[in-house]
Amino acid sequence: MDISTTYMGLKLKSPIVVGSSGLTEHSTNSIAYAKAGAGAIVLKSLFEEQILHDVDEQRLNNMYGTFSDQEYYALYFSKKHNITKYLDLIRQNKEAVDIPVIASINCVSAEEWISYARVIEQAGADALEINMFLLPAETDKTGEEKERVYFDIIEKVSQVISIPFALKISYYFSGLANFISRVAQTKASALVLFNRFYSPEVDIEKERIVPGDILSSAGLNTMTIRWIGILYDRVKTEFAASGGVSDGETVVRNLLVGAQVTQVVSAIYKHGPEIIESMLSTLKEWMQRHHYETIDQFRGKVSQKNIRNPILFERTQFMRYFSDAGY
Ligand SMILES: Cc1cc2nc3c(=O)[nH]c(=O)nc-3n(C[C@H](O)[C@H](O)[C@H](O)COP(=O)(O)O)c2cc1C
């Protein structure tokens, strides 16, 4: 049985990708993920702010010619080498494992950090994931204005790198399907659905806002299932499923709606790298029971395009659920 897949033109030995997080901050961890059967890893994101701090240092250095100022010295050391450290992380991972290493940049603008995408490519990254977090919280900005930034970034990044790149996005779009179909017409090779952010939680005793749970629960995956299922084979791109991939059955579900790969983070935080092995054995056992030899034989089989009752993907009201489930 063959559980290999392709993603952004890369050949992966399995459809499980370790997602960007603290899990992929050290190359020693990556060895365990590769051993457990991961198909690729996405490194912890380098944040746009980290890159721009380095750029600012260079600017200031040019202006003053020295780092002698006390305050600036402190800044210099605290922010120093962010990029260099990241490039080392890429190189160390490339040396440590023989699975694709995907670098990640977290960005909010199409600023000068983009030129650094090239050094990431030169350090040996097999691909780049661009994690974009633009919460459309401004009351005076239209969806179109917000979306323009995404296309600016795609355009600029595609001018400086030749490795494939994916866009990791949230679901906060006024016209998500239309946005994704326009991204699919650009040089971006894939979309990661979806990014997960800290969510505000209300502490009723202290009566204040606190950060919500860092690790996700399995329920999060329903959002991913819906959107990959709706868009698979209707837009010309690949999808990486991210969010709530907690067991082997969920891996199967995401492949069935059309995911090219599944990204896993919280489940590895909770159960260690061994969960990858267990997810893969569930996948193999399921493929055997359903007589599949390759993932391509069933990928997208229950996507909206391929099922007899496509409305099920778009039904959002409870009416049917109430009647079907006897509620
Ligand atoms: C502790 C932690 C750190 C994370 N750091 C990043 C990051 O640097 N860049 C990024 O794109 N996503 C980051 N994520 C989000 C994950 O890549 C992933 O999208 C999210 O956790 C949903 O997947 P899961 O349900 O498998 O955890 C982080 C998640 C966690 C829990």
The ligand as a Tripos MOL2 file, in Angstrom:
@<TRIPOS>MOLECULE
LIG
   31    33     1     0     0
SMALL
NO_CHARGES

@<TRIPOS>ATOM
      1 C1          2.0810   26.6140   20.6400 C.3       1 LIG1
      2 C2          1.7120   26.8960   19.2030 C.ar      1 LIG1
      3 C3          2.5430   27.7030   18.4330 C.ar      1 LIG1
      4 C4          2.1920   27.9930   17.1120 C.ar      1 LIG1
      5 N1          3.0340   28.7660   16.3510 N.ar      1 LIG1
      6 C5          2.7300   28.9860   15.0420 C.ar      1 LIG1
      7 C6          3.6110   29.7040   14.2060 C.ar      1 LIG1
      8 O1          4.6840   30.1750   14.6130 O.2       1 LIG1
      9 N2          3.2460   29.8860   12.9150 N.ar      1 LIG1
     10 C7          2.0780   29.3790   12.4050 C.ar      1 LIG1
     11 O2          1.8110   29.5520   11.2040 O.2       1 LIG1
     12 N3          1.2200   28.6950   13.1750 N.ar      1 LIG1
     13 C8          1.5130   28.4820   14.4720 C.ar      1 LIG1
     14 N4          0.6490   27.7610   15.2550 N.ar      1 LIG1
     15 C9         -0.6340   27.2850   14.6650 C.3       1 LIG1
     16 C10        -0.4860   25.8460   14.1600 C.3       1 LIG1
     17 O3          0.4430   25.7430   13.1010 O.3       1 LIG1
     18 C11        -1.8360   25.3010   13.6650 C.3       1 LIG1
     19 O4         -2.2920   26.0720   12.5790 O.3       1 LIG1
     20 C12        -2.9090   25.3150   14.7550 C.3       1 LIG1
     21 O5         -2.3760   24.9190   16.0070 O.3       1 LIG1
     22 C13        -4.0730   24.4000   14.3790 C.3       1 LIG1
     23 O6         -3.6480   23.0650   14.2380 O.3       1 LIG1
     24 P1         -3.8820   21.9740   15.4180 P.3       1 LIG1
     25 O7         -5.3350   21.9200   15.6610 O.co2     1 LIG1
     26 O8         -3.2990   20.7000   14.8680 O.co2     1 LIG1
     27 O9         -3.1430   22.4670   16.6090 O.co2     1 LIG1
     28 C14         0.9860   27.4650   16.5720 C.ar      1 LIG1
     29 C15         0.1650   26.6560   17.3580 C.ar      1 LIG1
     30 C16         0.5170   26.3550   18.6560 C.ar      1 LIG1
     31 C17        -0.3940   25.4900   19.4670 C.3       1 LIG1
@<TRIPOS>BOND
     1     1     2 1
     2     2     3 ar
     3     2    30 ar
     4     3     4 ar
     5     4     5 ar
     6     4    28 ar
     7     5     6 ar
     8     6     7 ar
     9     6    13 1
    10     7     8 2
    11     7     9 ar
    12     9    10 ar
    13    10    11 2
    14    10    12 ar
    15    12    13 ar
    16    13    14 ar
    17    14    15 1
    18    14    28 ar
    19    15    16 1
    20    16    17 1
    21    16    18 1
    22    18    19 1
    23    18    20 1
    24    20    21 1
    25    20    22 1
    26    22    23 1
    27    23    24 1
    28    24    25 2
    29    24    26 1
    30    24    27 1
    31    28    29 ar
    32    29    30 ar
    33    30    31 1
@<TRIPOS>SUBSTRUCTURE
     1 LIG1         1 GROUP 0 **** ****
